[in-house]
Amino acid sequence: MSLPMPMLLAQSAAGAEGGGLSMLIMMVVLFGAMYFMMIRPQMKRQKEHRAMVSALAKGDEVVTNGGIAGRVEEVGETFITVEIAPNVKVKLQKGAVQQVLPKGSLKSA
């Protein structure tokens, strides 16, 4: 009951052709899922952060990535000056701003 070798090779080659197409489809599906679950949300967050940073103005109350809260005193091209206490000012990069607080948040704290 042994099968001849050329017949076995022909069967394995036919199976490999169908497997190649299904492997390609699987890779496309996985890339699509990764795009919609990881890449697209990250791009959306970056776009929102850029819009927030470009809208910074004097008097805004902000929190930095390091957790420092203060009021924006001066806005430059790439840097902002934040007053964190009376007469204590810190110069930061605009990208270091994590969030803009509602007006009056610092007085209540």
C-alpha positions in Angstrom: 0.0 0.0 0.0 2.8 2.4 -0.6 2.1 5.4 -2.9 4.6 6.3 -5.6 6.8 9.3 -4.7 5.8 11.5 -7.7 2.1 11.2 -6.6 3.0 12.4 -3.1 5.0 15.3 -4.4 2.2 16.4 -6.6 -0.3 16.3 -3.7 2.0 18.4 -1.4 2.6 21.0 -4.2 -1.1 21.4 -4.8 -1.6 22.0 -1.1 1.1 24.6 -0.9 -0.4 26.7 -3.7 -3.7 27.1 -1.8 -1.8 27.8 1.4 0.1 30.6 -0.1 -3.0 32.5 -1.1 -4.6 32.0 2.3 -1.4 33.2 4.0 -1.4 36.4 1.9 -5.1 37.0 2.8 -4.4 36.4 6.5 -1.5 38.9 6.5 -3.6 41.6 4.8 -6.4 41.0 7.4 -3.9 41.2 10.3 -2.4 44.4 9.0 -5.8 45.9 8.5 -6.8 45.0 12.1 -3.5 46.4 13.4 -4.1 49.6 11.5 -7.6 50.2 12.9 -6.7 49.1 16.5 -3.3 50.7 17.0 -2.1 53.1 14.2 -5.2 55.0 13.5 -6.1 55.9 17.2 -2.5 57.0 17.8 -2.6 59.3 14.8 -5.9 60.7 16.1 -4.3 61.5 19.5 -1.3 63.1 17.9 -3.6 65.3 15.8 -5.6 66.4 18.8 -2.4 67.1 20.8 -1.0 69.3 17.9 -4.3 71.2 17.8 -4.3 71.8 21.6 -0.7 72.9 21.6 -1.2 75.3 18.7 -4.2 76.8 20.4 -2.3 77.7 23.6 -2.7 81.3 24.7 -1.6 83.6 27.5 -3.7 82.9 30.6 -4.4 79.2 29.9 -4.0 76.9 32.8 -2.0 73.8 31.8 -0.5 70.6 33.2 2.8 69.4 31.8 4.0 65.8 31.2 5.9 66.1 34.5 2.8 66.9 36.4 3.6 70.6 36.9 0.5 72.8 36.9 0.6 76.5 36.1 -0.7 79.4 34.1 0.8 80.3 30.6 2.5 83.7 30.8 4.2 83.9 27.4 3.8 81.8 24.2 6.6 81.6 21.7 7.2 79.6 18.5 8.4 76.4 20.2 8.5 77.4 23.9 6.1 78.7 26.5 6.6 80.3 29.9 4.5 78.9 32.7 4.1 80.6 36.1 3.9 77.7 38.6 3.9 80.0 41.7 3.9 83.7 42.4 7.0 85.1 40.7 8.3 81.6 39.8 8.3 81.0 36.0 9.5 78.0 34.0 10.2 77.9 30.3 9.0 74.7 28.6 8.6 73.2 25.2 5.1 73.4 23.8 5.1 69.6 23.3 5.5 69.1 27.1 2.0 70.3 27.7 -0.2 67.4 28.5 -3.6 69.0 29.0 -5.3 72.4 29.3 -7.3 72.8 32.4 -10.6 74.7 32.7 -10.3 78.3 33.8 -10.1 78.7 37.6 -8.8 75.2 38.3 -5.6 76.4 39.9 -7.4 78.7 42.3 -9.6 76.0 43.7 -6.6 73.7 44.3 
